[in-house]
Amino acid sequence: MKTAIHCSNAPECCGPCSQAVHHGQTIHISGQIGCHPTSKEIVNTKCVKSQTEQALKNVQAIIEAAGGSMKDIVHCTICLTNMEDHNVVNEVFAKHFPHHQSADKHHPAPAQTCFVVKELPQHAMVQVSAIGCCGGAVPN
């Protein structure tokens, strides 16, 4: 059975989809842009670093609402409007996934796919979707 996850600490989706879907032990998080959950505006429209920070804060809020943590993320898909921003995005990822630098085999860095797109919603520079694996029931 699949269950929609709703989190008030992340922006609502701008289409007919869920912020995330929990199925079994897997959480599929819809693409998050650097949109502030309250203002619904892109943070710092000219700074991919700021937008990536906010996108990952949104991912974190959603996975925590589903009962998981950033350590449960196993894969991220990144869409960029400019591949030259990939190194900056990876710097931000390193801060949000610090366990990637440890020798802890039980919490490795998530796998990552990155590609360039022509345009993103609200003229964002980056979008991050994620898949997490965590056990247990979905919180209410």
ABEGO torsion letter per residue (X at the ends): XBBBBBBAABBBBABBBBABBBBEABBBBBBBBBBBAAAGBBBGAABAAAAAAAAAAAAAAAAAAAGBBAAABABBBBBBABAAAAAAAAAAAAAABAAAABABAABBBBBBBBBBBABBBGGBABBBBBBBBBBEBBBX
